[in-house]
Structure formats: structure tokens, C-alpha cells
């Protein structure tokens, strides 16, 4: 298959929707053969017990909407976080939008207003990340705000300045530690908060902050160390107190093994059971010849000590980039991202990286939220192993917050 191509205006527009900045790096690629067919039943099929057809589209009246993240509560309910967009004086206005769903895909009427929450003011922008605390409280972050909600969808007065909100720079990711402390990555670097929303003085330079460059995603190891996608192409590991873990990589950081002519970026992190770190993203390979550039979706791999391993790469026609990764209990890897013609691309790989032929017949699943174009931005796994993706579905008038669930 000839993958040498220039980006079309439609593809550039789709990629522009992903507002989390990407990072640069160099990589050695292992290209795996791909067959883009899919079966209609079994693993990889839409779960018909979820809203009857496996998909849920949620309307926010009179406004465009979309999800950037999805999380699973301990009781199996799903929380999607994103934004509503409305044209107004001075241009477009963005605001937080959250929705909670029962296990069958119906909106949960005990949450907010009929299952939806849009309490934060427009100046807060959209929500790009969410995480669920052990007590059921929901933390969401995005432009200018980190907010916490009680299980009923009301802003938690015990968080922040009594209004449930902590002012921040842009939040890209959130993780909850076992002790309840909240770790945030974003424009403000790597920040840790106490359970009440105050900065944790035991982290970083005594103010709860490790400020270096943009942190695009974070993952917490079982030993409490924090792995972060940092700056332009680096995976960095920190000790529990925020100091650099100098036993990892080159003085705490690692980038993919160099391969001249490549432009690589990373979007999302996941950690395998053996400690191997996965970073999903993409690769542009330009050899300088008349053929132009090739594009691949890529999962970069690093050992637990920070050694760059051979990367896993797949065809642009299957997925333009890996936007989100999840690891199943059996160790299989789920990767999702945008595919051609506004479709959702999903790939499942075995622990070692080979495509899982038991998933959709060849390891690859294409689908749509509806008949129109859309994008996918987040993935989560429920306790029964079912795979949930979240994003946006375009509509005739307004876009909708969208979820889809697949059999594992």
C-alpha cells in the first residue's frame, strides 16, 4: 500500500480539532502488516446492550458539544468530560460539559440536570481530562480551571476556594494517587494538589509544582513514581516527591531511538504489567526524495529503566495517529485515533505488539458515531472488559457528545 501522500485540507481540519499539543521525537519503527477488514460479531463489535446499537449521542440544546475524555466509576457508570461551544459576541465561547451514563448507556438522572452538567462559566473553556476519586467525586480540568464535583454533579465546596474550582493554566491530564492526592499535567508543568485543592508542599520545590515545560499526559506507577510526557519528545519519570528519577533513561528522561528524517509526536501514556511504558502518537517520515513523506500511527515503547525499545507502527489508512491507549487485564493493548473519512480507528495488539487476530477478524475495527464525520479523543475499559470510546459526532446543525462501546 502506498502511504506517501500530502495531508488533505479535510485531514488537516480533523487533526486541528485535537488541541492538546503534541511532542517531537525520533524513532525506530517496526511496521506490521495490516488488513483493514472487520467482522460484524464477537470481539470488536459494537455492544448492542449499550443504548441498543452500541452508541450514545448526547445533545446540549442549541450548542455544539464533544468529549475529550471518559472515565469509569467503581459502580460501572461512565463520566464523559468535554466542552460545549456556542457562537456569541466576540467569537466562539467554550465551557465545561460533563455527562454521566448508566451501564446501559442511558443518561443518569441523579447527576446534574438530567445527567448533564455545565456549571462552570464560559471563561473556563473546555474540559480536557477527568478522573474519579475513590469516594466517587469527579475531578475535571481544562482551560483555566480544575474542578471537583460531588457524585450528584454539584460543585464540591470542600475543594478550592469554597466553590469547587481551583484556577489553573490549561490542564491536559489528571491522575489520582492512592492517597487521594491529585496529580495534574498541563501548561503549568506537573502539579500535585492535596485532597482539598491546595498545593502539596511535599512535592516539587515545596510549592507542589515541577515547572519545566508543557506536560501532555501522566501515568502513575504501582511504586508511586510518576511518568510524564514532557515537552518536545521526552518521557520523564519523577520520584514520589517530584524530584527527577535519575535511574530512568538519561538523567530521568528518554526519547525514542533516533532515526534520521523522522518527525514524531506522543499523545497518551500507558504502563504494561512488566513496567514497559507505552506512548501513543504518530510519525512523519520524510526521506528527502521525490516521493514526499510517509505517515504512520505509532506506539513508542520504553523499558522500565528508560531504554528506548522498538516502536510499533501502523498504516495511516487505519489510523492517522494514536490519541488514546488502554491496557486490558489480559495485557492486550487498545489504541484509538482518527481514521480516514471521519471514522474511528481502533486497533488491538497482543502483549508483544502483534495485531490480535481475534479482534474484529484482523485486529482492526472501523466505526462511526453516526453517518457524519466525527472524531475520537478518549478510551476507557469497564470492569467487564468492554471498551468505551468518547469523542464528537457531527450533526446537521450541532455536533453532539458521543460514546460508543465495543465487546472485548
C-alpha positions as CSV (number, residue, x, y, z in Angstrom):
1,X,0.0,0.0,0.0
2,X,1.4,3.4,-1.0
3,X,1.3,5.6,2.1
4,X,3.2,8.6,0.6
5,X,0.7,11.4,0.5
6,X,0.1,15.0,1.4
7,X,-2.4,15.9,4.0
8,X,-5.7,16.9,2.5
9,X,-7.5,20.0,3.9
10,X,-10.1,17.8,5.5
11,X,-7.4,15.7,7.3
12,X,-5.7,18.9,8.5
13,X,-9.0,20.1,9.8
14,X,-9.6,16.9,11.7
15,X,-6.2,17.0,13.2
16,X,-6.7,20.6,14.2
17,X,-9.5,19.6,16.5
18,X,-7.0,17.9,18.8
19,X,-5.9,20.8,20.9
20,X,-3.5,19.0,23.2
21,X,-0.1,20.0,21.9
22,X,2.0,17.1,20.6
23,X,5.7,16.4,21.1
24,X,8.6,15.7,18.8
25,X,10.9,12.8,18.8
26,X,12.9,10.3,16.6
27,X,12.0,6.7,16.4
28,X,12.9,3.2,15.0
29,X,9.8,1.7,13.6
30,X,8.6,-1.9,13.3
31,X,5.9,-1.8,10.6
32,X,3.3,-4.5,11.0
33,X,1.2,-5.9,8.1
34,X,-2.4,-4.7,8.2
35,X,-5.6,-5.9,6.7
36,X,-8.5,-3.4,7.3
37,X,-11.4,-5.8,7.2
38,X,-13.6,-6.4,10.2
39,X,-16.2,-8.9,11.3
40,X,-19.7,-7.9,12.5
41,X,-19.8,-10.1,15.6
42,X,-17.6,-11.0,18.5
43,X,-14.7,-9.1,20.0
44,X,-14.5,-5.6,18.4
45,X,-18.2,-5.5,17.6
46,X,-20.5,-2.7,18.9
47,X,-22.1,-3.8,22.2
48,X,-25.9,-3.9,21.5
49,X,-26.7,-3.8,25.2
50,X,-25.4,-0.2,25.2
51,X,-28.2,2.1,24.0
52,X,-29.5,-0.7,21.7
53,X,-26.9,-0.1,18.9
54,X,-23.7,0.4,20.9
55,X,-23.7,4.2,20.5
56,X,-24.9,7.2,22.5
57,X,-25.2,10.8,21.2
58,X,-25.9,13.4,23.7
59,X,-27.4,16.8,22.7
60,X,-26.7,20.0,24.6
61,X,-29.5,22.2,23.4
62,X,-28.5,24.9,20.9
63,X,-24.8,24.2,21.3
64,X,-22.1,22.2,19.7
65,X,-20.6,19.6,22.1
66,X,-17.9,17.0,22.2
67,X,-16.0,14.8,24.7
68,X,-12.2,14.9,25.3
69,X,-12.1,12.2,28.0
70,X,-14.1,9.4,29.5
71,X,-13.7,7.6,32.9
72,X,-15.3,4.7,34.6
73,X,-16.7,4.9,38.1
74,X,-16.3,2.0,40.5
75,X,-20.1,1.2,40.1
76,X,-19.6,1.0,36.3
77,X,-21.2,4.3,35.4
78,X,-19.4,6.3,32.8
79,X,-18.4,10.0,33.0
80,X,-17.6,11.9,29.8
81,X,-15.9,15.3,30.0
82,X,-15.6,17.8,27.2
83,X,-16.9,21.1,26.1
84,X,-19.9,22.9,24.7
85,X,-19.3,25.6,22.1
86,X,-21.5,28.5,21.3
87,X,-21.1,31.4,18.9
88,X,-21.5,34.7,20.6
89,X,-20.2,38.2,20.7
90,X,-16.5,38.2,20.0
91,X,-16.4,34.7,18.6
92,X,-16.8,31.2,19.9
93,X,-17.3,30.6,23.6
94,X,-16.3,27.3,25.3
95,X,-17.5,25.9,28.6
96,X,-17.1,22.7,30.6
97,X,-19.6,19.9,29.8
98,X,-19.9,16.7,31.7
99,X,-22.4,13.8,31.3
100,X,-22.8,10.6,33.3
101,X,-24.3,7.4,31.9
102,X,-25.7,4.3,33.4
103,X,-24.3,0.9,32.4
104,X,-26.9,0.6,29.7
105,X,-25.9,3.9,28.1
106,X,-28.9,6.0,29.4
107,X,-28.2,9.3,30.9
108,X,-28.1,9.1,34.7
109,X,-30.9,11.4,36.0
110,X,-29.2,11.6,39.5
111,X,-26.4,13.5,38.0
112,X,-26.7,17.3,37.4
113,X,-29.6,18.3,35.1
114,X,-30.9,15.0,33.7
115,X,-27.4,13.5,33.5
116,X,-25.6,16.6,32.2
117,X,-23.6,19.4,34.0
118,X,-22.4,22.7,32.5
119,X,-22.0,24.7,35.7
120,X,-18.6,26.5,35.0
121,X,-18.6,29.9,33.3
122,X,-17.6,30.3,29.7
123,X,-14.2,31.7,30.7
124,X,-13.2,28.2,31.9
125,X,-13.1,26.9,28.4
126,X,-13.5,23.2,27.7
127,X,-12.6,20.2,29.9
128,X,-9.8,18.0,28.5
129,X,-9.4,15.5,31.3
130,X,-11.3,13.7,34.1
131,X,-10.6,11.3,36.9
132,X,-12.8,9.6,39.5
133,X,-11.8,9.6,43.2
134,X,-12.3,6.6,45.4
135,X,-15.1,8.4,47.2
136,X,-17.0,8.9,43.9
137,X,-16.2,12.6,43.5
138,X,-15.3,13.6,40.0
139,X,-12.3,15.8,39.1
140,X,-12.2,17.6,35.7
141,X,-9.8,20.0,34.3
142,X,-9.3,22.1,31.2
143,X,-8.8,25.7,30.2
144,X,-8.2,27.8,33.3
145,X,-10.0,25.6,35.8
146,X,-9.6,22.4,37.8
147,X,-13.0,21.5,39.3
148,X,-14.3,18.8,41.6
149,X,-17.9,17.6,41.6
150,X,-19.9,15.6,44.2
151,X,-21.4,12.4,42.9
152,X,-24.7,14.3,42.3
153,X,-22.9,16.7,39.9
154,X,-22.8,19.7,42.2
155,X,-19.5,21.5,42.5
156,X,-17.8,20.4,45.7
157,X,-17.5,23.3,48.2
158,X,-14.7,21.4,50.1
159,X,-12.4,21.9,47.1
160,X,-10.6,25.0,46.1
161,X,-11.8,28.3,47.5
162,X,-15.2,27.1,48.6
163,X,-16.7,27.0,45.1
164,X,-15.3,23.7,43.9
165,X,-12.8,25.3,41.5
166,X,-9.0,25.9,41.5
167,X,-7.8,28.4,38.9
168,X,-5.1,26.8,36.8
169,X,-3.4,27.1,33.4
170,X,-4.6,24.6,30.8
171,X,-4.9,21.0,32.1
172,X,-4.0,18.2,29.8
173,X,-4.3,15.2,32.1
174,X,-5.3,14.2,35.7
175,X,-4.4,11.2,37.8
176,X,-5.5,10.3,41.4
177,X,-2.9,8.8,43.7
178,X,-3.7,6.0,46.1
179,X,-3.6,8.5,49.0
180,X,-6.1,10.8,47.3
181,X,-3.7,13.4,46.1
182,X,-4.4,14.8,42.6
183,X,-1.6,15.0,40.1
184,X,-2.2,17.3,37.1
185,X,-0.2,17.8,33.9
186,X,-0.5,20.7,31.5
187,X,0.7,24.2,30.6
188,X,1.7,24.8,34.3
189,X,4.0,21.8,34.2
190,X,3.5,18.9,36.7
191,X,1.5,19.9,39.8
192,X,0.2,18.0,42.8
193,X,-2.7,19.0,44.9
194,X,-3.9,17.8,48.3
195,X,-7.5,16.5,48.5
196,X,-8.8,19.9,49.3
197,X,-7.3,21.5,46.2
198,X,-4.4,23.2,47.9
199,X,-0.9,22.8,46.5
200,X,1.0,19.9,48.1
201,X,4.2,21.4,49.7
202,X,5.9,17.9,49.8
203,X,6.0,17.9,46.0
204,X,8.5,19.7,43.8
205,X,10.1,22.8,45.1
206,X,8.0,23.0,48.2
207,X,5.0,24.6,46.4
208,X,3.6,21.4,44.8
209,X,4.9,22.4,41.3
210,X,7.5,21.0,39.0
211,X,7.6,23.7,36.3
212,X,9.7,22.9,33.3
213,X,7.7,22.6,30.1
214,X,4.2,21.5,29.0
215,X,3.2,18.1,30.4
216,X,0.8,16.4,27.9
217,X,0.0,13.2,29.8
218,X,0.8,11.4,33.0
219,X,0.7,7.9,34.4
220,X,1.4,6.7,38.0
221,X,3.4,3.5,38.5
222,X,2.5,1.0,41.2
223,X,5.5,2.2,43.2
224,X,4.2,5.8,43.2
225,X,6.6,7.1,40.7
226,X,5.1,9.5,38.1
227,X,5.7,9.1,34.3
228,X,5.1,12.2,32.2
229,X,5.1,13.2,28.6
230,X,7.2,16.3,28.8
231,X,8.0,19.0,26.2
232,X,9.0,18.0,22.7
233,X,9.5,14.3,22.7
234,X,10.6,13.3,26.2
235,X,9.2,10.7,28.6
236,X,10.3,11.7,32.0
237,X,10.0,9.9,35.3
238,X,9.7,11.5,38.7
239,X,10.0,10.2,42.2
240,X,7.0,10.5,44.6
241,X,8.4,13.8,45.9
242,X,8.6,15.3,42.4
243,X,12.4,15.0,42.0
244,X,13.8,13.5,38.8
245,X,14.3,9.8,38.9
246,X,17.9,9.7,37.6
247,X,17.8,5.9,37.4
248,X,15.5,6.3,34.4
249,X,16.9,6.9,30.9
250,X,19.4,9.7,30.6
251,X,19.2,11.5,33.9
252,X,15.5,10.9,34.2
253,X,14.3,11.2,30.6
254,X,14.2,9.2,27.4
255,X,13.1,9.8,23.8
256,X,12.7,7.2,21.1
257,X,15.7,5.7,19.4
258,X,16.9,8.1,16.6
259,X,16.0,7.6,13.0
260,X,17.1,10.5,10.7
261,X,14.4,12.3,8.9
262,X,11.5,11.4,11.2
263,X,9.2,13.8,13.0
264,X,7.4,12.0,15.9
265,X,4.9,13.1,18.5
266,X,3.2,11.5,21.5
267,X,-0.3,12.0,22.9
268,X,-1.0,9.4,25.6
269,X,0.7,7.1,28.1
270,X,0.0,3.6,29.5
271,X,2.2,1.2,31.6
272,X,2.2,-2.5,31.0
273,X,2.3,-5.1,33.8
274,X,6.0,-5.6,33.4
275,X,6.7,-1.9,33.7
276,X,7.1,-1.2,29.9
277,X,5.9,2.3,29.1
278,X,3.8,2.9,26.0
279,X,3.4,6.3,24.4
280,X,0.9,6.6,21.6
281,X,1.3,9.2,18.9
282,X,2.4,9.4,15.3
283,X,5.3,9.6,12.9
284,X,6.1,11.6,9.8
285,X,9.0,10.1,7.8
286,X,10.5,12.3,5.1
287,X,13.5,10.9,3.3
288,X,14.0,14.0,1.2
289,X,13.3,12.2,-2.1
290,X,10.7,12.9,-4.8
291,X,8.2,10.7,-3.1
292,X,7.5,13.1,-0.3
293,X,6.6,11.9,3.3
294,X,5.0,8.8,4.8
295,X,2.8,9.0,7.8
296,X,2.2,6.3,10.5
297,X,0.3,5.8,13.7
298,X,2.9,4.8,16.3
299,X,3.1,3.3,19.8
300,X,6.6,4.1,21.2
301,X,7.9,1.7,23.8
302,X,10.4,2.2,26.6
303,X,11.6,-0.3,29.2
304,X,11.1,0.2,32.9
305,X,14.7,1.5,33.2
306,X,14.2,4.1,30.4
307,X,15.7,2.2,27.5
308,X,14.1,3.0,24.1
309,X,12.6,-0.1,22.6
310,X,11.5,-0.9,19.0
311,X,8.3,1.0,18.3
312,X,5.0,-0.4,16.9
313,X,3.8,1.4,13.8
314,X,0.7,1.0,11.6
315,X,-0.7,2.4,8.4
316,X,-2.0,5.9,8.0
317,X,-5.1,4.4,6.3
318,X,-6.0,2.6,9.5
319,X,-5.3,5.5,12.0
320,X,-3.7,8.9,11.5
321,X,-2.3,8.9,15.0
322,X,-2.8,7.2,18.3
323,X,-4.7,9.6,20.6
324,X,-5.5,7.2,23.4
325,X,-4.3,3.9,24.8
326,X,-5.7,1.4,27.3
327,X,-4.4,-1.9,28.5
328,X,-6.8,-4.8,29.2
329,X,-6.5,-7.0,32.2
330,X,-5.0,-9.7,30.0
331,X,-2.3,-7.3,28.8
332,X,-3.7,-6.7,25.3
333,X,-3.3,-3.1,24.1
334,X,-6.2,-1.0,22.8
335,X,-5.2,2.1,20.7
336,X,-7.7,4.5,19.2
337,X,-7.5,7.5,16.9
338,X,-8.9,9.3,13.8
339,X,-9.1,7.4,10.6
340,X,-9.9,8.4,7.0
341,X,-13.3,9.9,6.1
342,X,-14.1,10.9,9.7
343,X,-14.2,7.4,11.0
344,X,-12.9,6.0,14.4
345,X,-9.9,3.7,14.1
346,X,-9.3,1.1,16.8
347,X,-6.5,-1.5,16.9
348,X,-5.9,-4.2,19.4
349,X,-2.4,-5.7,19.8
350,X,-1.2,-8.6,21.8
351,X,1.2,-8.0,24.7
352,X,4.2,-8.3,22.5
353,X,2.8,-5.9,19.9
354,X,1.4,-8.2,17.1
355,X,-2.1,-7.4,15.9
356,X,-4.7,-9.5,17.7
357,X,-6.5,-11.5,15.0
358,X,-9.3,-12.4,17.5
359,X,-10.4,-8.8,17.5
360,X,-12.7,-7.8,14.6
361,X,-11.1,-10.6,12.5
362,X,-7.7,-8.9,12.0
363,X,-7.1,-6.6,15.0
364,X,-8.6,-3.6,13.4
365,X,-12.0,-2.0,13.8
366,X,-13.5,0.9,11.9
367,X,-16.8,2.6,13.0
368,X,-18.6,5.9,13.2
369,X,-20.7,7.5,15.9
370,X,-23.3,8.4,13.2
371,X,-23.4,8.8,9.4
372,X,-21.4,12.0,9.5
373,X,-17.8,12.7,10.3
374,X,-16.6,12.8,13.9
375,X,-13.5,12.3,16.0
376,X,-12.5,10.1,18.9
377,X,-10.4,11.5,21.8
378,X,-10.6,9.1,24.8
379,X,-10.9,5.4,25.7
380,X,-11.7,3.6,28.9
381,X,-12.2,0.0,29.9
382,X,-15.1,-1.2,32.1
383,X,-14.8,-4.0,34.7
384,X,-16.3,-6.5,32.3
385,X,-13.6,-5.6,29.8
386,X,-15.8,-3.7,27.4
387,X,-14.2,-0.9,25.6
388,X,-15.7,2.6,25.6
389,X,-14.5,5.4,23.4
390,X,-15.6,9.1,23.6
391,X,-15.5,12.0,21.2
392,X,-17.7,14.1,19.0
393,X,-20.3,13.3,16.3
394,X,-21.1,16.0,13.7
395,X,-24.7,16.8,13.2
396,X,-26.9,18.6,10.6
397,X,-27.0,21.7,12.9
398,X,-24.9,21.0,16.0
399,X,-22.3,18.4,17.0
400,X,-23.0,16.0,19.8
401,X,-21.0,14.5,22.7
402,X,-20.6,10.8,21.6
403,X,-19.8,7.5,23.2
404,X,-19.5,4.0,21.7
405,X,-19.0,0.7,23.5
406,X,-17.4,-2.5,22.0
407,X,-17.2,-6.1,23.0
408,X,-13.8,-7.2,24.2
